[in-house]
Structure formats: C-alpha cells, structure tokens
Amino acid sequence: MITESKFCELKENMTKSYLKTVSAFANYFDGMIIFGIADNGEIVGIKNKKDFLLDIENQINNSISPRPDFNLIMNSDDTITLLVKKGAFTPYYYDHKTYKRNDTSTVEVSDLELRRLCLEGTNTTFDELPNKDKELTFEILSNYFKNIAGINNFSLDVQKSLKFYKDDSYNNAAALLADKNNFLDVKC
C-alpha cells in the first residue's frame, strides 16, 4: 500500500491544491503526486485519463512560474503519477507564493527562505553578495597568511585571488573575515 510522505502526495481527484506541491517539489527535491488514490491508500482510479492528463499539463504550464520539469504517467491501475523534478531556477511560484514540503503537508515558505531560494536560483551564495563596506582592513588575516603561507603582502591582488574583491567592491566573505565587520553577533 502506498502512503504519503515528504516525497509523495496522494490525491483522490484533482483540486488546485496539488499545484502548491508541484511548487514545493520544484523548489526543493524530486517528488511525485499520484492521482486516483485516497489518503487511506485505497485506489479509486481516474476516469477519462486523457482529459485528466491534459488538464494537469495545462494547469502546471499556466500556473507555475517558471515552468517546472515534470512527467505524467498513466498507470495500469487507472491512477496517474505526476513526477516533478527539482528545478535549477528557484523559486517556483504558484499564485504568487512559493511552497515547500513539511513532512506530508505543503506550506508556504518564510520571507527568509524565499530570499535563500532566490539566491540559489541565481547560483549565488550569501558570501558572494557585494558588501556595502568599502573600507575593510585585514591585519589579523594578513598576519595569519604571513605565518602560515609565507605571503608577506596581503595586497588587493591576493584579495582578488581569494575572491574577496570583484567589480570594485568587497563581498560578504571579505567582510566576515575583516578585522571589523557589521554583521550582528558574528566574530571570526
């Protein structure tokens, strides 16, 4: 008997709520939604499967942005499986909101999590973001490099090699390792 899990949702029939789960899977990990199975695992099947498949495809293509990668499978037991792949261009929105799986339920993400998904979708991490502080000093780090690696001059060229400095500004990695930083409660 199939049961619901973080990676599998069961739907007796089609309601728009499944689109939240499509968003969640596309944002975080591969998952499946099986239509035609009640929550208790009883197979009830889908009538008129071809129209059902077309409706699912149209709803996903018209409701989720950007469009996720998915496959639809007609099963021999009259159920339909929707396989959703984790996408590379997060966040995936449904109805102007973004979702994640929380065990067997689908919930809207927090503002903080949405920002993380946006960074992931641009293939950018927090440490790569530009930092507004233009006057960073690295005396402690410079002494460390001198003692450990024999680098006597912690010049701008060395900082660029470490990817601390790009496009005329320091990034958050540099700010975290600077002698003083403006991050609350962060000491390196």
RADA-V416606 format. One record per backbone hydrogen bond with DSSP energy under -1.0 kcal/mol. NH is the residue of the N-H (numbers start at 1). CO is the residue of the C=O. Records with the same first field share a line. If there is no record, write none. Layout:
NH = CO  CO
//
This chain:
5 = 8
9 = 32
11 = 34
18 = 15
19 = 16
20 = 17
22 = 18
23 = 19
24 = 20
25 = 21
26 = 22
27 = 23
28 = 24
29 = 25
31 = 84
32 = 7
33 = 82
34 = 9
35 = 80
36 = 11
37 = 11
38 = 42
41 = 38
44 = 36
45 = 36
46 = 78
52 = 48
53 = 49
54 = 50
55 = 51
56 = 52
57 = 53
58 = 54
59 = 55
60 = 56
61 = 57
62 = 58
63 = 59
64 = 60
65 = 93
71 = 83
73 = 81
75 = 79
78 = 75
80 = 35
81 = 73
82 = 33
83 = 71
84 = 31
85 = 69
87 = 26
93 = 65
94 = 97
97 = 94
100 = 107
102 = 105
105 = 102
107 = 100
109 = 98
114 = 110
115 = 111
116 = 112
117 = 113
118 = 114
119 = 115
120 = 116
121 = 117
123 = 120
124 = 119
128 = 125
129 = 126
131 = 170
142 = 138
143 = 139
144 = 140
145 = 141
146 = 142
147 = 143
148 = 144
149 = 145
151 = 145
155 = 153
159 = 155
160 = 156
161 = 157
162 = 158
163 = 160
164 = 159
166 = 169
169 = 166
171 = 164
172 = 129
173 = 127
175 = 171
176 = 172
177 = 173
179 = 137
186 = 183
//
